Amino acid sequence: MCVVCGCAEIDHDHDHDHGHDHGHVHGHVHGHVHAPRGDLHFGAGAARVSVPGLSQERTIRLEADILGENNRIAARNRSHFAAHRVNALNLLSSPGSGKTTLLCATIDALRARHPAMAISVIEGDQQTNFDAERIRATGVPAIQVNTGKGCHLDAPMIEQAFAQLHHHAHGSSHVDERSLLFIENVGNLVCPALWDLGEAAKVVLLSVTEGEDKPLKYPDMFAAAQLMVLTKTDLLPHLRFDVARCIEGARHVNPAIEVIQLSATSGEGMGAWLDWLADAGSDTRHLEH
């Protein structure tokens, strides 16, 4: 887990051979096969993560310190969003699930259904502003946040990005309608689940090209989300993807999770997605969290 393991600081470009012992398993192939001696579970301790040189107790304290400061700023973000009547949604997924494609299609559909609705986007990636440029091409303001070696967005990043998107004064009386802020997080099904950004809800996207086992392989992400969106459903006839098994797995880790199936390409299911957005925006519980 990036909160404590320092994955944003480690240089992974070093050379290594068979003689070292880092305390972790490398993903490369050495050219020979070892006989299996049982599965290894490094997340079975109290901290649910193993960090070389840190005890489980120290790991928990370190995580609490880091997340505590993040959550303080997330609460400030949430109050700021509420003051501006902004409903912020945190979109999470692995790379290539179709987040930006869905956002572009959503923006077009929302404009047709709610022409007066204000929409803005915060784009998270390690590098480039490709996705932000795609969003800006729709006419919607977008701020790119590049995290460098970071694998997720955090609350301070969102605070600074939102300040650039919204320059009007707090509590402006002319803001009569709720607006939508989409936060497209860095593509990653692990670390972003842990970080509160001040959002009203977490929405996890899962492409049918990724396999139906992902909710069980990455349970923290699906446990944290209020909604799972199955994307690229137009490809289902060409894939061996068990929709029922996927939904069953998601509800095993999160019985309350809602599910929408859609294709941003064909438009199938977009109506259900827009209805969900309308319900989320009108529910003051989301804004008050």
C-alpha positions in Angstrom: 0.0 0.0 0.0 1.5 3.3 -1.1 0.7 5.1 2.1 3.4 3.3 4.0 5.6 1.3 1.5 7.1 4.3 -0.2 6.4 3.0 -3.8 6.3 6.6 -5.0 9.9 7.1 -3.9 11.5 3.8 -4.9 13.7 3.6 -8.0 12.5 0.5 -9.7 15.1 0.7 -12.5 17.9 -0.9 -10.5 19.6 -4.1 -11.7 19.5 -7.1 -9.5 20.4 -10.8 -9.5 19.5 -13.9 -7.6 21.7 -13.2 -4.6 19.9 -10.3 -3.0 17.0 -10.4 -0.6 14.6 -7.5 -0.7 11.9 -9.2 1.3 9.5 -9.0 -1.7 8.7 -11.0 -4.8 9.8 -9.7 -8.2 7.4 -10.0 -11.1 10.1 -10.9 -13.7 11.0 -14.3 -15.0 14.4 -15.7 -14.0 14.4 -18.5 -16.6 13.9 -21.3 -14.2 10.9 -22.6 -12.2 10.8 -23.3 -8.5 8.6 -26.0 -7.0 5.6 -24.3 -5.3 5.7 -24.5 -1.5 2.4 -22.8 -0.6 0.9 -19.5 -1.3 2.2 -16.4 0.4 -0.1 -13.9 2.1 1.6 -10.6 3.0 -1.7 -8.9 3.8 -2.8 -11.2 6.6 -1.4 -9.0 9.5 -3.2 -6.3 11.4 -1.9 -3.6 8.9 -2.9 -5.7 5.9 0.4 -4.9 4.3 4.0 -5.9 4.8 6.7 -3.2 4.8 10.3 -4.2 5.2 11.8 -2.7 8.4 8.4 -1.8 9.9 6.4 -3.7 12.4 2.6 -4.0 11.9 2.0 -1.6 14.8 4.4 1.0 13.4 2.8 0.6 9.9 -0.7 1.2 11.3 0.5 4.4 13.2 2.2 5.7 10.1 -0.8 5.1 7.9 -3.1 6.8 10.5 -0.8 9.9 10.6 -0.8 10.3 6.8 -4.4 9.5 6.2 -5.5 11.7 9.1 -4.0 14.8 7.5 -5.4 13.9 4.2 -8.9 13.4 5.7 -8.7 16.8 7.4 -8.2 18.4 4.0 -10.9 16.2 2.4 -13.4 17.4 5.0 -12.5 21.0 4.0 -12.9 20.1 0.3 -16.3 18.6 1.1 -17.4 21.8 2.8 -16.1 23.8 -0.1 -18.0 21.7 -2.6 -21.2 22.1 -0.5 -20.7 25.9 -0.4 -20.6 26.0 -4.2 -23.4 23.4 -4.6 -21.0 21.1 -6.4 -21.5 17.4 -6.4 -18.1 15.7 -6.8 -17.7 12.2 -8.0 -14.5 10.2 -7.8 -14.1 7.9 -10.8 -11.7 5.0 -10.2 -10.6 2.1 -12.4 -7.6 0.4 -13.9 -6.0 2.0 -16.9 -7.9 1.5 -20.2 -11.3 1.0 -18.7 -12.8 3.9 -20.6 -13.1 6.6 -18.0 -12.3 9.5 -20.3 -14.4 8.1 -23.2 -17.3 7.7 -20.8 -16.8 11.2 -19.5 -16.9 12.7 -23.0 -20.1 10.8 -23.8 -21.6 11.8 -20.5 -20.8 15.5 -21.0 -22.6 15.4 -24.4 -25.6 13.5 -23.0 -25.9 15.8 -20.0 -25.8 18.9 -22.2 -28.7 17.5 -24.2 -30.7 16.6 -21.0 -29.6 19.5 -18.7 -28.3 22.4 -20.9 -27.8 24.7 -17.9 -25.9 22.3 -15.8 -22.3 23.3 -15.0 -19.8 20.5 -15.4 -16.1 20.5 -14.7 -13.4 17.8 -14.6 -10.2 17.2 -12.7 -7.9 14.7 -14.5 -5.4 12.6 -12.7 -2.4 10.9 -14.4 1.2 10.3 -13.7 2.2 12.3 -16.8 0.8 14.1 -19.9 -2.3 16.2 -20.3 -3.9 14.0 -23.1 -7.1 13.3 -21.2 -7.6 16.9 -20.0 -7.3 18.0 -23.7 -9.9 15.5 -24.7 -12.3 16.9 -22.0 -11.5 20.6 -23.0 -12.4 19.7 -26.6 -16.0 19.2 -25.4 -16.0 22.8 -24.1 -15.9 21.8 -20.4 -13.2 23.2 -18.1 -10.6 20.6 -17.0 -7.6 20.8 -14.8 -4.8 18.2 -15.3 -3.1 16.9 -12.2 0.1 15.0 -12.9 1.3 12.9 -9.9 4.8 12.0 -11.1 5.6 8.7 -9.4 2.4 9.0 -7.3 -0.2 6.3 -7.9 -3.3 8.2 -6.8 -4.8 11.6 -6.2 -5.0 13.0 -2.7 -7.1 15.7 -1.0 -4.5 18.5 -1.2 -4.2 17.9 -5.0 -8.0 18.3 -5.3 -8.0 21.4 -3.2 -5.6 23.1 -5.4 -7.2 22.0 -8.6 -10.7 23.0 -7.5 -9.4 26.5 -6.6 -8.4 26.9 -10.2 -11.7 25.7 -11.5 -13.9 27.8 -9.2 -12.8 31.4 -8.6 -16.2 32.8 -7.5 -16.7 33.7 -3.8 -18.0 31.3 -1.2 -21.7 31.0 -0.9 -22.4 33.0 -4.1 -26.2 33.6 -4.2 -26.2 33.4 -8.0 -25.3 29.7 -8.0 -28.9 28.3 -8.1 -28.3 24.8 -9.6 -26.0 22.1 -8.4 -23.1 21.4 -10.7 -21.1 18.3 -11.3 -17.4 17.8 -10.7 -15.9 14.6 -12.1 -12.6 13.6 -10.6 -10.9 11.1 -12.9 -8.4 9.4 -10.7 -5.1 7.8 -11.7 -5.7 4.3 -13.3 -5.1 1.9 -10.4 -7.4 -0.6 -8.7 -5.5 -0.5 -5.4 -4.2 2.7 -3.8 -6.9 5.3 -4.8 -9.5 3.3 -2.8 -8.0 4.4 0.4 -7.9 8.2 -0.2 -10.9 10.4 0.6 -10.9 13.4 -1.7 -14.0 15.1 -0.3 -16.1 13.4 -3.0 -19.8 12.6 -2.6 -19.3 9.1 -3.9 -16.7 6.8 -5.4 -17.6 5.2 -8.8 -15.5 2.2 -9.9 -15.5 1.4 -13.6 -14.7 -2.1 -14.8 -14.3 -2.9 -18.4 -15.7 -6.2 -19.6 -12.3 -6.8 -21.3 -10.6 -7.0 -17.8 -12.3 -10.2 -16.5 -15.1 -10.8 -14.1 -12.8 -11.7 -11.2 -11.5 -8.2 -10.5 -13.9 -7.4 -7.6 -12.5 -10.4 -5.7 -8.9 -9.7 -6.6 -9.1 -6.0 -5.7 -11.8 -6.0 -2.9 -10.8 -2.7 -1.2 -11.7 -0.8 -4.4 -15.1 -2.3 -4.8 -15.8 -2.2 -1.1 -15.2 1.6 -1.1 -17.4 2.3 -4.1 -21.1 3.2 -4.1 -21.5 2.3 -7.8 -19.8 -0.2 -10.2 -20.1 0.7 -13.9 -19.5 -2.2 -16.3 -18.1 -0.5 -19.4 -17.6 -1.6 -23.0 -20.6 -3.9 -22.9 -20.9 -3.7 -26.7 -17.9 -6.1 -26.7 -19.6 -8.8 -24.7 -20.5 -11.0 -27.7 -16.8 -11.2 -28.4 -15.6 -12.1 -24.9 -15.9 -14.7 -22.3 -17.1 -12.4 -19.5 -19.5 -13.7 -17.0 -21.6 -10.6 -16.0 -23.5 -12.4 -13.3 -20.4 -13.8 -11.7 -18.8 -10.3 -11.8 -21.8 -8.7 -10.0 -21.9 -11.5 -7.5 -18.3 -10.9 -6.7 -18.8 -7.2 -6.3 -21.7 -7.7 -3.9 -19.8 -10.3 -2.0 -17.3 -7.6 -0.9 -19.9 -4.8 -0.9 -23.6 -5.9 -0.6 -24.8 -2.3 -1.0 -23.0 -1.6 -4.3 -25.1 -0.5 -7.2 -24.4 -1.7 -10.7 -24.9 -0.2 -14.1 -24.0 -1.8 -17.4 -23.3 0.5 -20.3 -21.4 1.2 -23.5 -20.2 4.7 -24.2 -19.8 3.7 -27.9 -23.3 2.3 -28.5 -25.1 4.4 -25.9 -26.7 1.3 -24.4 -27.2 1.9 -20.6 -26.3 5.6 -20.7 -29.9 6.5 -19.6 -29.4 4.6 -16.4 -26.1 6.3 -15.8 -27.6 9.8 -16.3 -30.5 8.9 -14.0 -28.0 7.8 -11.3 -26.1 11.1 -11.7 -29.3 13.0 -11.3 -30.2 11.1 -8.2 -26.8 11.6 -6.7 -26.9 15.3 -7.4 -30.3 15.8 -5.8 -29.5 13.7 -2.7 -28.2 16.2 -0.1 -26.8 13.3 1.9 -24.0 13.1 -0.7 -23.2 16.7 -0.3 -23.3 16.6 3.5 -21.6 13.1 3.6 
